[in-house]
Amino acid sequence: MATLSLYSHSFFLLLILLPVIFNLQHHLTVAGGCQYPPVIFNFGDSNSDTGGLVAGLGYTIGLPNGRSFFRRSTGRLSDGRLVIDFLCQSLNTSLLNPYLDSLVGSKFQNGANFAIVGSSTLPRYVPFVLNVQLMQFLHFKARAIELASTSDPLKGMMVSESGFRNALYMIDIGQNDIADSFSKGLSYSGVVKLIPNVISEIKSAVKTLYDEGGRKFWVHNTGPLGCLPQKLSMVKSKDFDKHGCLARYNSAAKLFNEGLEHMCRELRIELREANIVYVDIYAIKYDLIANSTNYGFEKPLMACCGYGGPPYNYNVNITCGHGGSNSCEERSRFISWDGIHYTETANTIVAMKVLSMQYSTPPTPFHFFCGG
């Protein structure tokens, strides 16, 4: 009887997941018609770090990270692919190599990823904040163009000047600015006062990239911080919303997102030749939490990999991949992977919704960014 119940439950989850898989495959097929895969440069934090922390600092991120797709750890904080991986695949381009990875044979023809775990926008000049990532990009660009004018064999493995001009510039940062401010003991009003400074740093980065010839920008807002198992397990004063998330954290995230969207509107006017797409990641992720059963997820506020069991399975001293931690079975349906980052299953749904254009302003098909 127990076995029959398990099969019934698995079949039910499969029925829920199949439309999501087919929708994602459809978007990948449509966008995958890129005759010329684009060059992509990404700036951000752990939500889009494809191995920069490991490559740059030698930090150990072991299994079970990476177990679902790569079958090994790649430095991604997930059991598999991130949203940025799915977006790259949708344009028929290779997954982005971390800029700091010296072991990839300098193969950066399709761009580079400057995102690093823990990155924020402030304070400036502290590795690896947005400003530092931007300086790394400027060095990368100068060196690539320099090589292009020589007979160096590496020049064929780098981005050309036209590649930089036609590249897609993705920005996904700001979460740590808000989260770290709360963790340092700032009041809600104190965190809110910092938001304009964070927005200003992102705006400055976009303008610098524009001055360098960039014209295509893809800007993600931040997700519902108050729904992360890490925050829920560590915050003592808990002001829950109706879905069990921390209201103050989510309110601050929404205020940041409003400022970021306003910034994008301003820059579309100021930078006349720029295409700037704002993507509402918050709405997508909060919908996963609020309507988790519709997607077949159980315990939407509990980490798959961690320690402590229900309700959050998160312990700051025993985190995923470290001694004493445990992880759910590989086919389990969890939104949160390690209490902060999402599972590949959740990232699949997020990517599908991003590609749907329903959460993009202005609505823009992602294959608009195909190379040419």
LUMZADO-548762 format. One record per residue: residue in one letter; y, z, x of N, C-alpha, C in turn. Coordinates in steps of 0.02 Angstrom, whole numbers. Layout:
<rs>
 residu    npy    npz    npx   capy   capz   capx    cpy    cpz    cpx
      A      Y      Z      X      Y      Z      X      Y      Z      X
...
</rs>
This chain:
<rs>
 residu    npy    npz    npx   capy   capz   capx    cpy    cpz    cpx
      M    -60      0     41      0      0      0     63      0     43
      A     62     40     97    120     44    141    130    -24    175
      T     74    -57    195     79   -122    227    108   -174    180
      L     85   -173    117    110   -219     67    185   -209     56
      S    206   -146     53    277   -131     44    318   -158    102
      L    291   -152    163    327   -177    222    334   -253    219
      Y    280   -287    198    283   -360    193    333   -381    140
      S    334   -345     84    381   -361     29    452   -353     53
      H    464   -299     90    531   -286    115    552   -341    165
      S    506   -360    209    521   -412    259    536   -479    224
      F    496   -494    171    506   -556    134    575   -556    100
      F    594   -499     73    660   -493     40    716   -505     91
      L    709   -476    150    760   -485    202    763   -558    224
      L    705   -591    227    703   -661    247    740   -705    196
      L    730   -690    131    765   -728     79    841   -721     86
      I    863   -661    105    934   -649    114    961   -686    175
      L    922   -685    228    945   -712    292    942   -788    295
      L    895   -820    260    886   -892    265    950   -932    250
      P    986   -916    194   1047   -954    181   1098   -947    237
      V   1101   -887    267   1148   -876    323   1129   -921    382
      I   1064   -923    397   1041   -965    453   1055  -1038    439
      F   1040  -1061    378   1052  -1131    361   1126  -1149    364
      N   1168  -1103    340   1240  -1115    342   1264  -1121    414
      L   1240  -1075    457   1260  -1077    527   1236  -1142    559
      Q   1174  -1162    545   1148  -1223    573   1189  -1283    550
      H   1211  -1281    486   1252  -1336    461   1318  -1340    500
      H   1350  -1283    509   1413  -1282    546   1402  -1305    618
      L   1347  -1284    648   1332  -1304    717   1320  -1379    721
      T   1287  -1407    669   1273  -1478    669   1337  -1519    661
      V   1380  -1498    615   1443  -1533    603   1487  -1530    665
      A   1497  -1468    691   1540  -1460    749   1507  -1486    813
      G   1440  -1485    813   1405  -1505    873   1409  -1579    888
      G   1446  -1616    845   1456  -1687    857   1507  -1702    911
      C   1529  -1652    947   1578  -1663   1000   1551  -1714   1050
      Q   1585  -1771   1055   1565  -1820   1105   1582  -1794   1175
      Y   1639  -1759   1178   1661  -1730   1241   1669  -1655   1232
      P   1620  -1615   1254   1626  -1542   1247   1691  -1517   1279
      P   1723  -1468   1247   1788  -1446   1271   1785  -1399   1331
      V   1842  -1390   1362   1851  -1338   1412   1878  -1277   1375
      I   1850  -1218   1388   1871  -1157   1353   1886  -1102   1404
      F   1942  -1069   1393   1958  -1010   1433   1966   -951   1384
      N   1931   -897   1399   1932   -839   1354   1959   -778   1389
      F   2001   -741   1353   2030   -679   1378   2015   -624   1327
      G   1989   -566   1351   1972   -515   1303   1937   -455   1332
      D   1900   -420   1289   1866   -358   1307   1791   -367   1297
      S   1757   -312   1284   1683   -314   1280   1658   -355   1221
      N   1699   -367   1171   1677   -408   1114   1662   -479   1135
      S   1690   -501   1191   1678   -570   1214   1662   -573   1289
      D   1644   -517   1320   1625   -516   1390   1553   -542   1397
      T   1545   -598   1432   1478   -628   1440   1446   -611   1507
      G   1469   -556   1537   1439   -533   1599   1489   -518   1654
      G   1552   -515   1637   1604   -503   1687   1602   -435   1720
      L   1586   -384   1681   1584   -316   1709   1529   -311   1762
      V   1472   -339   1746   1415   -337   1793   1431   -379   1855
      A   1458   -439   1844   1471   -484   1900   1527   -458   1945
      G   1578   -429   1914   1637   -408   1953   1631   -340   1985
      L   1596   -295   1952   1593   -226   1976   1523   -202   1993
      G   1474   -245   1980   1405   -225   1994   1379   -171   1947
      Y   1413   -162   1890   1394   -111   1842   1326   -130   1812
      T   1284    -81   1803   1217    -94   1777   1215    -93   1700
      I   1196   -149   1672   1184   -154   1600   1114   -183   1593
      G   1066   -140   1579    997   -162   1578    970   -171   1508
      L    905   -187   1504    871   -191   1440    874   -122   1405
      P    874   -121   1339    859   -176   1292    917   -223   1278
      N    975   -216   1311   1028   -266   1302   1000   -335   1320
      G   1013   -383   1277    990   -451   1289    920   -467   1266
      R    887   -420   1235    816   -429   1221    802   -484   1169
      S    848   -496   1122    833   -539   1064    835   -613   1078
      F    879   -636   1121    886   -707   1134    872   -725   1207
      F    904   -689   1252    897   -705   1323    833   -677   1353
      R    805   -626   1320    745   -592   1344    756   -557   1411
      R    818   -547   1428    838   -509   1487    911   -489   1478
      S    933   -442   1516   1003   -423   1511   1047   -474   1548
      T   1101   -495   1515   1148   -543   1545   1217   -511   1554
      G   1221   -445   1543   1285   -411   1548   1322   -408   1482
      R   1294   -440   1431   1324   -436   1364   1305   -370   1332
      L   1352   -339   1298   1337   -277   1262   1315   -294   1191
      S   1253   -316   1187   1221   -334   1125   1148   -346   1140
      D   1108   -351   1087   1038   -369   1099   1029   -444   1108
      G   1082   -482   1098   1078   -555   1105   1146   -586   1115
      R   1158   -640   1077   1220   -677   1085   1279   -644   1050
      L   1338   -658   1078   1401   -635   1050   1430   -690   1007
      V   1483   -674    969   1516   -724    928   1539   -783    971
      I   1568   -769   1029   1593   -822   1073   1537   -869   1095
      D   1476   -843   1102   1419   -885   1120   1404   -935   1064
      F   1405   -911   1003   1392   -956    946   1447  -1008    940
      L   1510   -988    953   1565  -1036    948   1558  -1090   1001
      C   1538  -1070   1061   1527  -1120   1114   1470  -1167   1094
      Q   1416  -1140   1069   1360  -1181   1049   1379  -1230    993
      S   1425  -1208    949   1446  -1252    894   1483  -1313    919
      L   1512  -1309    978   1548  -1366   1007   1506  -1403   1060
      N   1442  -1385   1063   1396  -1419   1108   1416  -1411   1181
      T   1445  -1354   1197   1463  -1340   1266   1423  -1281   1292
      S   1417  -1275   1356   1378  -1221   1386   1411  -1153   1372
      L   1370  -1101   1373   1398  -1033   1366   1443  -1020   1426
      L   1498   -984   1414   1548   -974   1467   1523   -927   1521
      N   1532   -948   1584   1517   -904   1640   1576   -857   1653
      P   1562   -796   1673   1616   -749   1691   1653   -775   1752
      Y   1718   -769   1752   1759   -791   1808   1739   -756   1873
      L   1718   -693   1868   1703   -654   1928   1632   -663   1954
      D   1593   -706   1921   1524   -716   1941   1520   -765   2000
      S   1504   -739   2058   1500   -781   2119   1432   -814   2127
      L   1386   -801   2081   1318   -826   2089   1302   -883   2041
      V   1352   -912   2009   1339   -967   1962   1350  -1035   1994
      G   1359  -1036   2060   1368  -1099   2095   1435  -1131   2080
      S   1485  -1089   2062   1552  -1114   2047   1552  -1168   1993
      K   1505  -1163   1947   1502  -1212   1892   1547  -1190   1835
      F   1609  -1213   1837   1657  -1195   1786   1687  -1257   1753
      Q   1647  -1311   1748   1674  -1372   1719   1696  -1362   1647
      N   1662  -1317   1611   1679  -1307   1540   1725  -1247   1530
      G   1755  -1221   1584   1801  -1165   1577   1775  -1102   1609
      A   1803  -1046   1590   1783   -982   1619   1801   -926   1572
      N   1765   -872   1579   1777   -813   1537   1807   -757   1579
      F   1867   -735   1562   1901   -683   1598   1894   -614   1564
      A   1860   -612   1507   1852   -550   1470   1810   -500   1509
      I   1830   -437   1505   1794   -383   1540   1788   -323   1493
      V   1729   -292   1494   1718   -231   1455   1773   -180   1470
      G   1800   -150   1417   1850    -97   1425   1921   -121   1432
      S   1932   -186   1431   2000   -212   1442   2046   -198   1383
      S   2110   -190   1400   2162   -179   1351   2222   -222   1371
      T   2279   -211   1340   2340   -247   1360   2385   -203   1403
      L   2379   -138   1395   2422    -90   1432   2380    -33   1460
      P   2401     -2   1515   2460    -18   1555   2448    -80   1598
      R   2501   -113   1617   2497   -175   1656   2470   -162   1726
      Y   2440   -214   1754   2417   -215   1824   2359   -168   1838
      V   2327   -142   1787   2266   -102   1796   2207   -147   1779
      P   2161   -156   1826   2103   -199   1811   2064   -171   1751
      F   2045   -214   1703   2059   -285   1699   2097   -299   1635
      V   2159   -275   1632   2200   -284   1572   2217   -357   1564
      L   2245   -375   1507   2261   -444   1491   2305   -476   1545
      N   2354   -438   1569   2400   -464   1619   2362   -483   1683
      V   2314   -442   1703   2273   -457   1763   2229   -518   1750
      Q   2199   -522   1691   2158   -580   1674   2199   -644   1677
      L   2261   -639   1656   2306   -697   1659   2321   -717   1731
      M   2331   -667   1774   2343   -683   1845   2281   -715   1876
      Q   2222   -691   1856   2160   -722   1880   2156   -795   1859
      F   2175   -808   1796   2175   -876   1772   2222   -921   1813
      L   2283   -896   1825   2332   -935   1863   2306   -952   1933
      H   2272   -903   1964   2241   -916   2030   2186   -967   2024
      F   2144   -960   1973   2089  -1007   1961   2116  -1077   1952
      K   2169  -1084   1911   2197  -1150   1898   2225  -1181   1962
      A   2264  -1142   1998   2295  -1168   2060   2241  -1191   2109
      R   2189  -1152   2116   2135  -1169   2162   2097  -1231   2139
      A   2084  -1237   2074   2048  -1294   2047   2087  -1359   2058
      I   2152  -1356   2045   2194  -1416   2054   2199  -1434   2128
      E   2202  -1383   2170   2204  -1394   2242   2140  -1430   2265
      L   2083  -1408   2241   2019  -1439   2259   2015  -1511   2235
      A   2046  -1524   2176   2043  -1591   2147   2077  -1643   2191
      S   2122  -1621   2234   2159  -1668   2277   2126  -1676   2346
      T   2067  -1646   2354   2032  -1650   2418   1965  -1684   2410
      S   1928  -1689   2464   1861  -1719   2461   1808  -1664   2457
      D   1829  -1603   2443   1783  -1547   2438   1731  -1561   2383
      P   1667  -1552   2398   1614  -1566   2348   1620  -1522   2286
      L   1655  -1466   2291   1662  -1422   2234   1708  -1450   2180
      K   1749  -1500   2198   1799  -1523   2150   1767  -1552   2087
      G   1707  -1580   2094   1673  -1607   2036   1643  -1555   1991
      M   1646  -1492   2013   1617  -1437   1975   1671  -1392   1946
      M   1733  -1416   1948   1789  -1376   1924   1826  -1413   1869
      V   1874  -1379   1838   1914  -1408   1785   1970  -1450   1815
      S   1981  -1509   1786   2035  -1552   1810   2101  -1532   1778
      E   2155  -1562   1802   2222  -1545   1774   2225  -1562   1700
      S   2197  -1619   1681   2196  -1637   1610   2152  -1590   1570
      G   2099  -1564   1604   2056  -1515   1572   2093  -1452   1553
      F   2136  -1429   1597   2177  -1370   1583   2225  -1384   1525
      R   2252  -1444   1525   2302  -1462   1475   2271  -1467   1405
      N   2209  -1492   1402   2176  -1501   1337   2130  -1444   1318
      A   2127  -1392   1359   2080  -1337   1347   2097  -1296   1286
      L   2047  -1261   1261   2056  -1211   1209   2063  -1143   1242
      Y   2116  -1107   1224   2129  -1040   1252   2116   -988   1197
      M   2064   -947   1208   2044   -897   1159   2065   -827   1182
      I   2091   -789   1135   2113   -721   1150   2083   -672   1099
      D   2049   -622   1124   2016   -572   1081   2023   -504   1115
      I   2080   -472   1103   2095   -409   1137   2140   -366   1094
      G   2141   -301   1108   2183   -255   1070   2146   -195   1043
      Q   2080   -203   1034   2039   -149   1007   2044    -86   1049
      N   2039    -94   1115   2039    -36   1159   2107     -1   1163
      D   2161    -40   1154   2227     -9   1154   2232     43   1098
      I   2207     24   1039   2210     68    981   2160    125    988
      A   2098    108   1004   2045    158   1009   2060    210   1064
      D   2083    186   1123   2097    232   1178   2155    278   1162
      S   2204    252   1125   2261    294   1106   2239    352   1063
      F   2194    339   1016   2168    393    974   2127    442   1016
      S   2086    415   1062   2042    458   1101   2081    502   1149
      K   2142    481   1166   2184    522   1210   2224    575   1172
      G   2212    578   1108   2243    631   1068   2308    613   1033
      L   2328    549   1036   2389    529   1002   2380    534    926
      S   2433    552    893   2432    555    820   2432    484    792
      Y   2420    479    728   2421    413    696   2489    379    706
      S   2542    416    696   2609    387    704   2621    367    777
      G   2593    405    824   2600    389    895   2565    324    912
      V   2506    314    882   2469    252    894   2506    193    864
      V   2533    203    804   2570    149    771   2630    127    812
      K   2664    175    844   2723    159    884   2706    115    945
      L   2644    118    968   2623     78   1026   2607      6   1008
      I   2593     -7    945   2570    -73    924   2617   -129    943
      P   2683   -123    932   2729   -178    952   2724   -195   1026
      N   2712   -146   1069   2705   -159   1141   2642   -199   1156
      V   2589   -184   1120   2526   -220   1128   2535   -293   1106
      I   2566   -302   1049   2580   -370   1023   2623   -409   1072
      S   2672   -375   1101   2717   -406   1149   2679   -434   1209
      E   2630   -396   1233   2590   -418   1290   2549   -481   1273
      I   2521   -482   1214   2482   -540   1193   2527   -601   1184
      K   2586   -590   1155   2634   -644   1146   2656   -672   1214
      S   2668   -628   1262   2688   -649   1329   2633   -692   1361
      A   2570   -672   1350   2514   -710   1379   2510   -780   1349
      V   2517   -786   1284   2515   -851   1251   2572   -896   1277
      K   2631   -867   1284   2688   -906   1308   2678   -928   1380
      T   2648   -886   1421   2634   -905   1491   2585   -962   1493
      L   2532   -958   1452   2482  -1012   1450   2513  -1076   1424
      Y   2559  -1070   1377   2594  -1129   1350   2637  -1161   1405
      D   2672  -1119   1442   2714  -1144   1497   2671  -1178   1551
      E   2607  -1158   1555   2561  -1189   1602   2529  -1253   1575
      G   2550  -1272   1514   2525  -1333   1485   2476  -1325   1428
      G   2453  -1263   1414   2406  -1250   1360   2437  -1264   1292
      R   2399  -1295   1247   2425  -1312   1181   2380  -1290   1124
      K   2319  -1270   1139   2271  -1251   1087   2251  -1178   1096
      F   2265  -1138   1044   2253  -1065   1048   2213  -1042    988
      W   2168   -996   1002   2123   -967    951   2126   -891    960
      V   2157   -856    912   2171   -785    920   2132   -744    868
      H   2089   -700    893   2051   -655    849   2089   -589    840
      N   2091   -564    778   2118   -496    769   2063   -446    783
      T   2078   -383    774   2028   -331    791   1990   -309    729
      G   1930   -285    739   1887   -265    683   1901   -195    659
      P   1863   -172    609   1872   -105    580   1845    -50    627
      L   1889    -24    668   1870     26    718   1840     88    685
      G   1865    104    626   1842    165    592   1772    161    566
      C   1740    103    571   1671     95    549   1621     96    607
      L   1646    105    667   1601    105    725   1566    173    730
      P   1500    173    737   1463    236    743   1489    281    799
      Q   1512    252    854   1540    292    909   1598    334    884
      K   1645    303    850   1704    340    825   1684    392    773
      L   1640    373    729   1618    417    675   1583    479    702
      S   1547    471    757   1510    528    785   1554    574    827
      M   1610    548    853   1650    586    900   1713    617    871
      V   1737    589    816   1799    613    786   1785    674    742
      K   1821    728    752   1809    790    716   1842    790    647
      S   1905    768    645   1941    766    582   1925    700    547
      K   1884    703    496   1859    642    465   1890    629    396
      D   1930    577    393   1960    555    331   1926    491    309
      F   1870    497    276   1830    439    259   1860    396    203
      D   1849    331    208   1863    288    151   1801    284    108
      K   1801    242     57   1745    241      9   1680    214     39
      H   1684    183     98   1623    158    129   1602    200    189
      G   1634    258    197   1614    305    250   1646    292    317
      C   1697    249    319   1732    234    382   1794    279    389
      L   1819    285    450   1878    326    463   1940    288    442
      A   1975    315    392   2032    280    362   2089    271    411
      R   2105    321    452   2162    316    499   2150    262    551
      Y   2090    259    577   2073    208    627   2080    138    597
      N   2053    129    537   2056     64    505   2128     46    486
      S   2166     95    465   2235     82    447   2275     58    508
      A   2264     90    565   2298     69    627   2277     -1    646
      A   2212    -16    639   2187    -83    655   2220   -135    611
      K   2228   -120    547   2258   -168    501   2332   -178    516
      L   2367   -126    537   2437   -133    556   2443   -177    619
      F   2398   -167    666   2397   -210    725   2385   -282    705
      N   2338   -293    660   2322   -360    638   2380   -394    603
      E   2417   -356    563   2476   -383    529   2528   -406    581
      G   2537   -365    633   2584   -382    685   2561   -444    724
      L   2496   -448    735   2468   -506    772   2476   -570    732
      E   2464   -566    667   2472   -625    625   2546   -647    622
      H   2591   -599    618   2663   -614    619   2682   -647    686
      M   2654   -622    740   2667   -652    806   2645   -725    808
      C   2587   -739    779   2562   -808    778   2609   -853    738
      R   2634   -828    682   2681   -868    641   2745   -882    681
      E   2770   -832    715   2830   -841    756   2819   -893    811
      L   2762   -889    845   2749   -934    900   2738  -1006    878
      R   2713  -1016    816   2706  -1084    791   2774  -1118    784
      I   2825  -1078    768   2893  -1104    763   2924  -1113    832
      E   2913  -1063    874   2944  -1063    941   2912  -1114    988
      L   2847  -1120    986   2810  -1165   1030   2789  -1226    989
      R   2832  -1274    984   2825  -1328    936   2762  -1370    945
      E   2739  -1376   1006   2681  -1420   1019   2615  -1382   1016
      A   2618  -1318   1003   2557  -1277   1004   2520  -1278    938
      N   2454  -1277    942   2410  -1263    885   2384  -1192    894
      I   2405  -1147    850   2386  -1077    856   2349  -1055    793
      V   2286  -1040    801   2244  -1019    744   2231   -944    749
      Y   2246   -910    694   2235   -838    688   2172   -827    647
      V   2126   -787    672   2061   -777    639   2053   -704    618
      D   2040   -693    554   2035   -626    526   1965   -597    534
      I   1950   -574    594   1885   -543    609   1877   -479    569
      Y   1931   -443    559   1928   -379    522   1897   -390    453
      A   1921   -439    416   1896   -451    348   1822   -468    349
      I   1802   -507    398   1731   -526    403   1688   -465    417
      K   1707   -426    465   1666   -368    484   1666   -313    432
      Y   1724   -302    401   1725   -249    350   1683   -269    289
      D   1681   -333    274   1638   -357    220   1565   -344    235
      L   1545   -350    298   1476   -335    317   1460   -262    303
      I   1508   -218    316   1497   -146    304   1497   -132    230
      A   1549   -156    195   1558   -140    124   1503   -169     81
      N   1477   -226     99   1426   -260     60   1362   -269    100
      S   1345   -219    138   1289   -224    185   1223   -242    150
      T   1211   -215     91   1148   -230     58   1142   -303     38
      N   1199   -336     26   1199   -407      9   1175   -449     67
      Y   1182   -423    127   1160   -458    187   1094   -432    214
      G   1065   -384    178   1000   -358    198   1003   -305    252
      F   1063   -276    263   1070   -224    314   1059   -155    284
      E   1024   -114    321   1016    -44    302   1058     -1    349
      K   1083     55    325   1119    102    368   1173     66    409
      P   1224     38    376   1274     -3    410   1317     35    461
      L   1316    102    457   1357    142    503   1314    175    557
      M   1253    152    565   1208    182    614   1191    132    669
      A   1192    154    732   1176    111    788   1100     99    793
      C   1082     38    811   1011     22    824    988     55    888
      C   1030     52    939   1012     78   1005   1057    136   1024
      G   1028    194   1034   1068    253   1050   1026    316   1052
      Y   1055    370   1029   1019    434   1029   1049    479    975
      G   1005    516    943   1028    566    895   1004    556    824
      G    980    496    808    956    483    741   1012    480    690
      P    994    479    625   1045    475    572   1095    532    577
      P   1158    522    554   1179    461    519   1205    406    564
      Y   1220    421    629   1253    371    671   1212    349    732
      N   1165    390    752   1123    376    812   1166    361    873
      Y   1217    400    883   1260    391    941   1273    458    975
      N   1264    458   1041   1280    517   1081   1314    492   1144
      V   1375    515   1155   1415    489   1211   1382    502   1278
      N   1338    551   1282   1304    567   1345   1238    530   1355
      I   1213    499   1301   1150    462   1305   1160    396   1268
      T   1191    349   1300   1207    286   1267   1152    234   1278
      C   1156    181   1241   1105    128   1241   1089    104   1312
      G   1025    101   1328   1004     76   1393    998    129   1447
      H   1021    189   1431   1017    243   1480    960    291   1462
      G    939    331   1510    882    376   1501    887    419   1439
      G    835    418   1399    833    458   1339    852    421   1276
      S    884    364   1283    904    326   1224    844    290   1194
      N    850    272   1132    797    235   1098    828    177   1060
      S    786    130   1040    812     74   1002    765     58    943
      C    794     29    892    755     10    833    709    -48    851
      E    662    -62    807    617   -118    818    656   -183    819
      E    631   -231    856    670   -292    868    689   -329    805
      R    648   -327    754    663   -364    693    699   -322    641
      S    722   -264    660    758   -220    613    826   -250    597
      R    852   -231    539    916   -258    516    971   -207    525
      F   1007   -211    580   1062   -167    594   1125   -208    607
      I   1182   -182    588   1246   -213    605   1267   -192    674
      S   1266   -127    687   1287   -101    752   1229   -100    801
      W   1241   -125    860   1191   -124    913   1191    -57    949
      D   1247    -39    979   1249     20   1021   1302     71   1000
      G   1327     63    940   1378    109    915   1449     82    921
      I   1457     29    961   1522     -2    971   1519    -77    958
      H   1465   -109    981   1458   -181    978   1406   -201    926
      Y   1407   -264    906   1365   -287    851   1299   -317    877
      T   1249   -317    834   1186   -349    849   1194   -425    845
      E   1147   -461    874   1149   -534    868   1145   -556    795
      T   1106   -521    755   1100   -538    684   1168   -534    651
      A   1204   -480    663   1271   -473    634   1319   -524    663
      N   1315   -536    728   1358   -587    759   1346   -657    732
      T   1283   -670    713   1267   -735    683   1307   -745    619
      I   1308   -693    577   1344   -697    514   1419   -702    525
      V   1445   -662    572   1516   -664    588   1536   -735    611
      A   1496   -764    655   1510   -831    681   1509   -883    625
      M   1460   -877    580   1455   -924    524   1518   -920    481
      K   1543   -860    470   1603   -852    429   1665   -877    466
      V   1667   -866    531   1723   -893    571   1724   -969    565
      L   1666  -1000    571   1662  -1073    569   1676  -1101    499
      S   1673  -1059    448   1684  -1082    380   1757  -1100    366
      M   1803  -1078    408   1875  -1089    402   1908  -1044    349
      Q   1868  -1006    312   1897   -964    258   1938   -907    286
      Y   1929   -890    349   1963   -833    378   2012   -854    432
      S   2028   -918    435   2072   -945    486   2139   -966    457
      T   2192   -952    493   2260   -972    474   2293  -1008    532
      P   2311  -1072    523   2294  -1115    466   2220  -1133    466
      P   2191  -1150    408   2120  -1169    406   2107  -1228    452
      T   2066  -1217    503   2056  -1268    554   1982  -1272    571
      P   1951  -1331    564   1881  -1337    585   1875  -1327    660
      F   1826  -1288    681   1822  -1272    752   1811  -1333    796
      H   1780  -1386    768   1769  -1447    807   1834  -1486    817
      F   1889  -1461    790   1955  -1488    806   1968  -1482    881
      F   1935  -1433    912   1946  -1419    982   1898  -1457   1028
      C   1861  -1505   1001   1819  -1547   1043   1861  -1579   1097
      G   1832  -1588   1156   1869  -1620   1210   1879  -1694   1194
      G   1924  -1725   1233   1938  -1795   1220   1967  -1828   1282
</rs>
